[in-house]
Amino acid sequence: MRKNDDKKNISHGFAVSVVIGAAVGYLVILALFAVFAAFIASGKLPESLMVYITAFTAFIGSLTGAVIAAKRLKGKAMTVSLSVGALMFLLTLIGAAFSDSAELLGKLTPALFIAFIFGGVVGGFFNARRKKRKYT
């Protein structure tokens, strides 16, 4: 094999696609949190909506990451997308475990789990291949 073939196989691997998708998803979550924080700080949104905003941004971030990962690895769209959602949830859970102020299994944990996994599944549906029918 040539060097170009080796690089192509590494860049399109399953694990690499999942990690890149999760990273992109977390960047989207960070951007959305910044926008919503500006709205809350200016008084246009009440602070009581923060639980819903957190679940919404988790869904959108997982959806975006799943779409990116599934586009990179075209053959296994649902598996990759679901893995992105699961990885994002696990990283969030690990981050909560090491923080002093947050509960590990609080009231928000099931909502975040559903948001991350559902975002991954919807992202997989966006990239699922449609079966082509053969007309005879």
N, C-alpha and C positions, 0 to 999 in steps of 0.2 A: 504494500500500500504506500501511497504517497502521503506527504504531510497534510495536504489539503483534505484527503479522505478521512484521516484521523480527526482533524478538527471538526469536520462536518458531523461525524458520528457523536462526538462529545457534545456539541452544541445542540443537538436535537434529541438528547436522551430524555427519558421519562423524568428522572429526578431533577435534572437541570430545568426542565420546563415547569415543573411544579414549584421549585424554589423561585424562579424568575416570576412566575405568576403571583406567588404569595408576596414577593417584594413589591411588585407593581400594585397589588391590591392594598398593601399597607401604605404606600405613597398616596394612593387615592384617598384612603381613610384619613391620613394626616392632612391632606388638602381640604377635605370636607370638614374635618374638625376645626380647622383654622377659620373657614368661612362661617360655620355656625357659632364659633366662639366670638367672632366679631359681631354677629347679630345679637347674641345674648348680652355682650358687653355694652352694646349701644341701646339695649332695652327694647329692641323690636321683637324679640322672642323671650318668653318667660323661662326662667331656669328650671322650672318643673318639667319641661319637655326634654330634659337631657337624657333620660332613659330611652325615650323613643328615638331621639337623634342618634344615640349610640347604636341602637339596633339597626336603624336605617343606614348609617354609614358602614356598619359591618356587612350588611347585605350588598350595598353598592360596591364596596371594596372587593368582596369575594367574587361578585359577578364580574367585575373588570379583570381581576386576576385570573379567573377561570377562562374567560374569553381569550386572554393573551396566551395562556398556557396551552389551551386546546388548539389555537391557531398554529403554535409552534410544533405541536405533535399531532398531526392530523388523524392518525389512525385510531386513537383511543380517547375520543373527546370526553365521554362521560367519566371515564376512570380518572383522567387527569384533572378534570374540573372538580370532581368530588374530593380528590386528594388535595387540591389547593384549598378548598374550604376547610377540610379537616386539619391541614397544617396551620392555617391561619388561626383556627380555634385553639389548637394545642399551644401555639406560640403565645397567644393571648392568655391562656390559662397558666402557662409557665411564668409569664410576666407578672400576673396577679399573685402567684405564689411567692415571688421574691419581693413584692412591694409590702411596705409596712401598713399602709392605710386601707388596702382593699381586702375584702374577704375572698377566699378561694372559691367557695361555692355559695355565692350570694344569690339574691333575687334575680340579678341580671344574667347569670350564667346560662340558664336554659334558653333565654331569649337570644343571647349571643350565639349559642350552639345552633339554634334553628336558623338564625339569620346567615351565619357563615355557610352552613351546609346547603340551605335553600339557594343562596346566591351561587354556590358552586354548581348545583344541579341546573339552575336556570342558565348559567353560562355554558354548561355542557349542551343544553338543548339548542342554544344559539348556533353551536358549531357542529351539531350532529349531522352526519351525512344522510341525505335522503336516498332511499333505494330507487334506482332507476328501473322503470318497468320496460320490459322488452315487449314491443308490440309485434305480433306475428301475423 
